[in-house]
């Protein structure tokens, strides 16, 4: 099975790169969290589900400006 990749790198390398970028460039508090989610295909949305489903990584930002710069860099 091929591991999940981000920009051609293993996801852990991509995560470390994004965290280093945040440490260097974000002016306010930020954090990362892992959550379990499932996809409601009827409503076409993702919902939190601690019992099972898919794991996702979430970056959260205190500052909207930091969020915008992050999106520009990593989208």
Jmol script that loads the backbone (N, CA, C; Angstrom):
load data "model"
ATOM      1  N   UNK A   1       0.850  -1.181   0.000  1.00  0.00           N
ATOM      2  CA  UNK A   1       0.000   0.000   0.000  1.00  0.00           C
ATOM      3  C   UNK A   1       0.887   1.233   0.000  1.00  0.00           C
ATOM      4  N   UNK A   2       0.596   2.164  -0.864  1.00  0.00           N
ATOM      5  CA  UNK A   2       1.351   3.412  -0.958  1.00  0.00           C
ATOM      6  C   UNK A   2       0.937   4.351   0.171  1.00  0.00           C
ATOM      7  N   UNK A   3       1.892   4.841   0.990  1.00  0.00           N
ATOM      8  CA  UNK A   3       1.531   5.778   2.066  1.00  0.00           C
ATOM      9  C   UNK A   3       1.048   7.108   1.495  1.00  0.00           C
ATOM     10  N   UNK A   4       0.202   7.773   2.254  1.00  0.00           N
ATOM     11  CA  UNK A   4      -0.315   9.080   1.845  1.00  0.00           C
ATOM     12  C   UNK A   4       0.837  10.050   1.647  1.00  0.00           C
ATOM     13  N   UNK A   5       0.792  10.832   0.572  1.00  0.00           N
ATOM     14  CA  UNK A   5       1.871  11.760   0.261  1.00  0.00           C
ATOM     15  C   UNK A   5       1.333  13.181   0.138  1.00  0.00           C
ATOM     16  N   UNK A   6       2.183  14.154   0.517  1.00  0.00           N
ATOM     17  CA  UNK A   6       1.888  15.576   0.393  1.00  0.00           C
ATOM     18  C   UNK A   6       2.990  16.181  -0.448  1.00  0.00           C
ATOM     19  N   UNK A   7       2.635  16.764  -1.579  1.00  0.00           N
ATOM     20  CA  UNK A   7       3.629  17.347  -2.490  1.00  0.00           C
ATOM     21  C   UNK A   7       4.751  16.369  -2.799  1.00  0.00           C
ATOM     22  N   UNK A   8       4.398  15.088  -2.980  1.00  0.00           N
ATOM     23  CA  UNK A   8       5.372  14.072  -3.327  1.00  0.00           C
ATOM     24  C   UNK A   8       6.174  13.538  -2.153  1.00  0.00           C
ATOM     25  N   UNK A   9       5.922  14.021  -0.941  1.00  0.00           N
ATOM     26  CA  UNK A   9       6.642  13.578   0.242  1.00  0.00           C
ATOM     27  C   UNK A   9       5.708  12.767   1.127  1.00  0.00           C
ATOM     28  N   UNK A  10       6.290  11.874   1.928  1.00  0.00           N
ATOM     29  CA  UNK A  10       5.513  11.146   2.915  1.00  0.00           C
ATOM     30  C   UNK A  10       4.816  12.168   3.814  1.00  0.00           C
ATOM     31  N   UNK A  11       3.616  11.880   4.282  1.00  0.00           N
ATOM     32  CA  UNK A  11       2.818  12.868   5.013  1.00  0.00           C
ATOM     33  C   UNK A  11       3.536  13.417   6.236  1.00  0.00           C
ATOM     34  N   UNK A  12       4.361  12.600   6.913  1.00  0.00           N
ATOM     35  CA  UNK A  12       5.074  13.105   8.094  1.00  0.00           C
ATOM     36  C   UNK A  12       6.097  14.168   7.711  1.00  0.00           C
ATOM     37  N   UNK A  13       6.753  13.991   6.575  1.00  0.00           N
ATOM     38  CA  UNK A  13       7.704  14.994   6.097  1.00  0.00           C
ATOM     39  C   UNK A  13       6.976  16.279   5.732  1.00  0.00           C
ATOM     40  N   UNK A  14       5.823  16.134   5.064  1.00  0.00           N
ATOM     41  CA  UNK A  14       5.024  17.303   4.714  1.00  0.00           C
ATOM     42  C   UNK A  14       4.518  18.036   5.943  1.00  0.00           C
ATOM     43  N   UNK A  15       4.088  17.281   6.953  1.00  0.00           N
ATOM     44  CA  UNK A  15       3.617  17.888   8.202  1.00  0.00           C
ATOM     45  C   UNK A  15       4.748  18.642   8.883  1.00  0.00           C
ATOM     46  N   UNK A  16       5.919  18.038   8.974  1.00  0.00           N
ATOM     47  CA  UNK A  16       7.060  18.705   9.600  1.00  0.00           C
ATOM     48  C   UNK A  16       7.434  19.978   8.849  1.00  0.00           C
ATOM     49  N   UNK A  17       7.383  19.931   7.536  1.00  0.00           N
ATOM     50  CA  UNK A  17       7.700  21.106   6.730  1.00  0.00           C
ATOM     51  C   UNK A  17       6.691  22.228   6.982  1.00  0.00           C
ATOM     52  N   UNK A  18       5.400  21.880   7.043  1.00  0.00           N
ATOM     53  CA  UNK A  18       4.362  22.878   7.291  1.00  0.00           C
ATOM     54  C   UNK A  18       4.487  23.456   8.700  1.00  0.00           C
ATOM     55  N   UNK A  19       4.798  22.634   9.686  1.00  0.00           N
ATOM     56  CA  UNK A  19       4.973  23.130  11.055  1.00  0.00           C
ATOM     57  C   UNK A  19       6.173  24.076  11.154  1.00  0.00           C
ATOM     58  N   UNK A  20       7.275  23.719  10.485  1.00  0.00           N
ATOM     59  CA  UNK A  20       8.441  24.605  10.478  1.00  0.00           C
ATOM     60  C   UNK A  20       8.100  25.941   9.837  1.00  0.00           C
ATOM     61  N   UNK A  21       7.319  25.889   8.744  1.00  0.00           N
ATOM     62  CA  UNK A  21       6.910  27.117   8.083  1.00  0.00           C
ATOM     63  C   UNK A  21       6.079  27.978   9.033  1.00  0.00           C
ATOM     64  N   UNK A  22       5.149  27.354   9.770  1.00  0.00           N
ATOM     65  CA  UNK A  22       4.310  28.097  10.718  1.00  0.00           C
ATOM     66  C   UNK A  22       5.159  28.706  11.832  1.00  0.00           C
ATOM     67  N   UNK A  23       6.106  27.934  12.365  1.00  0.00           N
ATOM     68  CA  UNK A  23       6.984  28.466  13.412  1.00  0.00           C
ATOM     69  C   UNK A  23       7.713  29.718  12.943  1.00  0.00           C
ATOM     70  N   UNK A  24       8.137  29.711  11.710  1.00  0.00           N
ATOM     71  CA  UNK A  24       8.919  30.818  11.170  1.00  0.00           C
ATOM     72  C   UNK A  24       8.050  32.004  10.752  1.00  0.00           C
ATOM     73  N   UNK A  25       6.849  31.749  10.208  1.00  0.00           N
ATOM     74  CA  UNK A  25       6.087  32.806   9.557  1.00  0.00           C
ATOM     75  C   UNK A  25       4.828  33.281  10.274  1.00  0.00           C
ATOM     76  N   UNK A  26       4.251  32.476  11.143  1.00  0.00           N
ATOM     77  CA  UNK A  26       3.013  32.883  11.815  1.00  0.00           C
ATOM     78  C   UNK A  26       3.323  33.862  12.942  1.00  0.00           C
ATOM     79  N   UNK A  27       2.556  34.925  13.017  1.00  0.00           N
ATOM     80  CA  UNK A  27       2.763  35.964  14.026  1.00  0.00           C
ATOM     81  C   UNK A  27       2.007  35.679  15.314  1.00  0.00           C
ATOM     82  N   UNK A  28       0.967  34.848  15.262  1.00  0.00           N
ATOM     83  CA  UNK A  28       0.124  34.561  16.413  1.00  0.00           C
ATOM     84  C   UNK A  28       0.077  33.055  16.668  1.00  0.00           C
ATOM     85  N   UNK A  29      -0.679  32.680  17.694  1.00  0.00           N
ATOM     86  CA  UNK A  29      -0.798  31.283  18.090  1.00  0.00           C
ATOM     87  C   UNK A  29      -1.417  30.437  16.982  1.00  0.00           C
ATOM     88  N   UNK A  30      -0.888  29.238  16.796  1.00  0.00           N
ATOM     89  CA  UNK A  30      -1.442  28.260  15.857  1.00  0.00           C
ATOM     90  C   UNK A  30      -1.220  26.880  16.460  1.00  0.00           C
ATOM     91  N   UNK A  31      -1.954  25.889  15.962  1.00  0.00           N
ATOM     92  CA  UNK A  31      -1.776  24.522  16.459  1.00  0.00           C
ATOM     93  C   UNK A  31      -2.251  23.532  15.404  1.00  0.00           C
ATOM     94  N   UNK A  32      -1.875  22.274  15.621  1.00  0.00           N
ATOM     95  CA  UNK A  32      -2.372  21.192  14.782  1.00  0.00           C
ATOM     96  C   UNK A  32      -3.106  20.194  15.660  1.00  0.00           C
ATOM     97  N   UNK A  33      -4.134  19.594  15.121  1.00  0.00           N
ATOM     98  CA  UNK A  33      -4.925  18.583  15.817  1.00  0.00           C
ATOM     99  C   UNK A  33      -5.266  17.468  14.849  1.00  0.00           C
ATOM    100  N   UNK A  34      -5.282  16.236  15.345  1.00  0.00           N
ATOM    101  CA  UNK A  34      -5.813  15.117  14.579  1.00  0.00           C
ATOM    102  C   UNK A  34      -7.250  14.879  15.026  1.00  0.00           C
ATOM    103  N   UNK A  35      -8.135  14.652  14.076  1.00  0.00           N
ATOM    104  CA  UNK A  35      -9.537  14.356  14.375  1.00  0.00           C
ATOM    105  C   UNK A  35      -9.977  13.151  13.562  1.00  0.00           C
ATOM    106  N   UNK A  36     -10.969  12.440  14.057  1.00  0.00           N
ATOM    107  CA  UNK A  36     -11.608  11.359  13.300  1.00  0.00           C
ATOM    108  C   UNK A  36     -12.896  11.925  12.723  1.00  0.00           C
ATOM    109  N   UNK A  37     -13.120  11.657  11.458  1.00  0.00           N
ATOM    110  CA  UNK A  37     -14.300  12.176  10.775  1.00  0.00           C
ATOM    111  C   UNK A  37     -14.921  11.095   9.897  1.00  0.00           C
ATOM    112  N   UNK A  38     -16.145  11.329   9.504  1.00  0.00           N
ATOM    113  CA  UNK A  38     -16.779  10.511   8.478  1.00  0.00           C
ATOM    114  C   UNK A  38     -17.427  11.449   7.480  1.00  0.00           C
ATOM    115  N   UNK A  39     -17.653  10.948   6.296  1.00  0.00           N
ATOM    116  CA  UNK A  39     -18.254  11.762   5.244  1.00  0.00           C
ATOM    117  C   UNK A  39     -19.716  11.410   5.103  1.00  0.00           C
ATOM    118  N   UNK A  40     -20.558  12.416   5.263  1.00  0.00           N
ATOM    119  CA  UNK A  40     -21.982  12.279   5.027  1.00  0.00           C
ATOM    120  C   UNK A  40     -22.196  12.570   3.543  1.00  0.00           C
ATOM    121  N   UNK A  41     -22.340  11.511   2.743  1.00  0.00           N
ATOM    122  CA  UNK A  41     -22.442  11.700   1.292  1.00  0.00           C
ATOM    123  C   UNK A  41     -23.757  12.352   0.891  1.00  0.00           C
ATOM    124  N   UNK A  42     -24.803  12.164   1.695  1.00  0.00           N
ATOM    125  CA  UNK A  42     -26.093  12.778   1.377  1.00  0.00           C
ATOM    126  C   UNK A  42     -25.995  14.298   1.449  1.00  0.00           C
ATOM    127  N   UNK A  43     -25.326  14.813   2.466  1.00  0.00           N
ATOM    128  CA  UNK A  43     -25.169  16.263   2.631  1.00  0.00           C
ATOM    129  C   UNK A  43     -23.858  16.778   2.039  1.00  0.00           C
ATOM    130  N   UNK A  44     -23.003  15.868   1.552  1.00  0.00           N
ATOM    131  CA  UNK A  44     -21.702  16.204   0.987  1.00  0.00           C
ATOM    132  C   UNK A  44     -20.873  17.042   1.960  1.00  0.00           C
ATOM    133  N   UNK A  45     -20.691  16.516   3.182  1.00  0.00           N
ATOM    134  CA  UNK A  45     -19.904  17.212   4.181  1.00  0.00           C
ATOM    135  C   UNK A  45     -19.206  16.206   5.089  1.00  0.00           C
ATOM    136  N   UNK A  46     -18.173  16.685   5.760  1.00  0.00           N
ATOM    137  CA  UNK A  46     -17.440  15.876   6.727  1.00  0.00           C
ATOM    138  C   UNK A  46     -17.912  16.238   8.121  1.00  0.00           C
ATOM    139  N   UNK A  47     -18.045  15.234   9.002  1.00  0.00           N
ATOM    140  CA  UNK A  47     -18.467  15.451  10.384  1.00  0.00           C
ATOM    141  C   UNK A  47     -17.533  14.723  11.330  1.00  0.00           C
ATOM    142  N   UNK A  48     -17.353  15.295  12.535  1.00  0.00           N
ATOM    143  CA  UNK A  48     -16.534  14.641  13.546  1.00  0.00           C
ATOM    144  C   UNK A  48     -17.173  13.335  13.976  1.00  0.00           C
ATOM    145  N   UNK A  49     -16.329  12.313  14.189  1.00  0.00           N
ATOM    146  CA  UNK A  49     -16.807  11.005  14.601  1.00  0.00           C
ATOM    147  C   UNK A  49     -15.683  10.321  15.357  1.00  0.00           C
ATOM    148  N   UNK A  50     -15.700  10.388  16.673  1.00  0.00           N
ATOM    149  CA  UNK A  50     -14.615   9.846  17.488  1.00  0.00           C
ATOM    150  C   UNK A  50     -14.592   8.316  17.504  1.00  0.00           C
ATOM    151  N   UNK A  51     -15.657   7.661  17.075  1.00  0.00           N
ATOM    152  CA  UNK A  51     -15.730   6.202  17.136  1.00  0.00           C
ATOM    153  C   UNK A  51     -15.057   5.509  15.961  1.00  0.00           C
ATOM    154  N   UNK A  52     -14.935   6.174  14.859  1.00  0.00           N
ATOM    155  CA  UNK A  52     -14.326   5.544  13.693  1.00  0.00           C
ATOM    156  C   UNK A  52     -14.383   6.463  12.502  1.00  0.00           C
ATOM    157  N   UNK A  53     -13.885   5.997  11.412  1.00  0.00           N
ATOM    158  CA  UNK A  53     -13.893   6.815  10.211  1.00  0.00           C
ATOM    159  C   UNK A  53     -12.486   7.095   9.733  1.00  0.00           C
ATOM    160  N   UNK A  54     -12.278   8.280   9.214  1.00  0.00           N
ATOM    161  CA  UNK A  54     -10.995   8.693   8.650  1.00  0.00           C
ATOM    162  C   UNK A  54     -10.296   9.641   9.606  1.00  0.00           C
ATOM    163  N   UNK A  55      -8.976   9.591   9.627  1.00  0.00           N
ATOM    164  CA  UNK A  55      -8.185  10.554  10.391  1.00  0.00           C
ATOM    165  C   UNK A  55      -7.854  11.731   9.500  1.00  0.00           C
ATOM    166  N   UNK A  56      -8.006  12.941  10.047  1.00  0.00           N
ATOM    167  CA  UNK A  56      -7.597  14.140   9.312  1.00  0.00           C
ATOM    168  C   UNK A  56      -6.724  14.989  10.224  1.00  0.00           C
ATOM    169  N   UNK A  57      -5.884  15.792   9.623  1.00  0.00           N
ATOM    170  CA  UNK A  57      -5.047  16.731  10.342  1.00  0.00           C
ATOM    171  C   UNK A  57      -5.606  18.120  10.101  1.00  0.00           C
ATOM    172  N   UNK A  58      -5.782  18.883  11.175  1.00  0.00           N
ATOM    173  CA  UNK A  58      -6.342  20.230  11.084  1.00  0.00           C
ATOM    174  C   UNK A  58      -5.317  21.224  11.601  1.00  0.00           C
ATOM    175  N   UNK A  59      -5.054  22.271  10.834  1.00  0.00           N
ATOM    176  CA  UNK A  59      -4.267  23.408  11.296  1.00  0.00           C
ATOM    177  C   UNK A  59      -5.261  24.477  11.735  1.00  0.00           C
ATOM    178  N   UNK A  60      -5.075  25.005  12.939  1.00  0.00           N
ATOM    179  CA  UNK A  60      -5.952  26.051  13.467  1.00  0.00           C
ATOM    180  C   UNK A  60      -5.115  27.291  13.762  1.00  0.00           C
ATOM    181  N   UNK A  61      -5.656  28.457  13.412  1.00  0.00           N
ATOM    182  CA  UNK A  61      -4.915  29.709  13.549  1.00  0.00           C
ATOM    183  C   UNK A  61      -5.718  30.715  14.354  1.00  0.00           C
ATOM    184  N   UNK A  62      -5.033  31.421  15.247  1.00  0.00           N
ATOM    185  CA  UNK A  62      -5.667  32.495  16.001  1.00  0.00           C
ATOM    186  C   UNK A  62      -5.898  33.713  15.104  1.00  0.00           C
ATOM    187  N   UNK A  63      -4.976  33.946  14.191  1.00  0.00           N
ATOM    188  CA  UNK A  63      -5.028  35.120  13.324  1.00  0.00           C
ATOM    189  C   UNK A  63      -5.501  34.745  11.920  1.00  0.00           C
ATOM    190  N   UNK A  64      -6.445  35.501  11.415  1.00  0.00           N
ATOM    191  CA  UNK A  64      -6.923  35.267  10.054  1.00  0.00           C
ATOM    192  C   UNK A  64      -5.815  35.521   9.026  1.00  0.00           C
ATOM    193  N   UNK A  65      -4.944  36.475   9.303  1.00  0.00           N
ATOM    194  CA  UNK A  65      -3.830  36.766   8.390  1.00  0.00           C
ATOM    195  C   UNK A  65      -2.885  35.575   8.295  1.00  0.00           C
ATOM    196  N   UNK A  66      -2.570  34.960   9.435  1.00  0.00           N
ATOM    197  CA  UNK A  66      -1.720  33.765   9.406  1.00  0.00           C
ATOM    198  C   UNK A  66      -2.385  32.658   8.600  1.00  0.00           C
ATOM    199  N   UNK A  67      -3.698  32.495   8.773  1.00  0.00           N
ATOM    200  CA  UNK A  67      -4.449  31.481   8.023  1.00  0.00           C
ATOM    201  C   UNK A  67      -4.362  31.742   6.518  1.00  0.00           C
ATOM    202  N   UNK A  68      -4.537  32.982   6.112  1.00  0.00           N
ATOM    203  CA  UNK A  68      -4.497  33.321   4.682  1.00  0.00           C
ATOM    204  C   UNK A  68      -3.115  33.045   4.106  1.00  0.00           C
ATOM    205  N   UNK A  69      -2.045  33.452   4.823  1.00  0.00           N
ATOM    206  CA  UNK A  69      -0.690  33.188   4.340  1.00  0.00           C
ATOM    207  C   UNK A  69      -0.425  31.693   4.239  1.00  0.00           C
ATOM    208  N   UNK A  70      -0.916  30.934   5.215  1.00  0.00           N
ATOM    209  CA  UNK A  70      -0.771  29.475   5.184  1.00  0.00           C
ATOM    210  C   UNK A  70      -1.457  28.896   3.967  1.00  0.00           C
ATOM    211  N   UNK A  71      -2.692  29.322   3.704  1.00  0.00           N
ATOM    212  CA  UNK A  71      -3.444  28.827   2.540  1.00  0.00           C
ATOM    213  C   UNK A  71      -2.737  29.169   1.231  1.00  0.00           C
ATOM    214  N   UNK A  72      -2.196  30.378   1.144  1.00  0.00           N
ATOM    215  CA  UNK A  72      -1.477  30.752  -0.067  1.00  0.00           C
ATOM    216  C   UNK A  72      -0.242  29.889  -0.279  1.00  0.00           C
ATOM    217  N   UNK A  73       0.448  29.560   0.796  1.00  0.00           N
ATOM    218  CA  UNK A  73       1.661  28.757   0.699  1.00  0.00           C
ATOM    219  C   UNK A  73       1.351  27.283   0.403  1.00  0.00           C
ATOM    220  N   UNK A  74       0.360  26.694   1.076  1.00  0.00           N
ATOM    221  CA  UNK A  74       0.162  25.255   1.060  1.00  0.00           C
ATOM    222  C   UNK A  74      -1.023  24.788   0.229  1.00  0.00           C
ATOM    223  N   UNK A  75      -1.688  25.660  -0.466  1.00  0.00           N
ATOM    224  CA  UNK A  75      -2.819  25.231  -1.320  1.00  0.00           C
ATOM    225  C   UNK A  75      -2.370  24.941  -2.735  1.00  0.00           C
TER     226      UNK A  75
END
end "model"
wireframe off; spacefill off
backbone 0.3
color backbone group
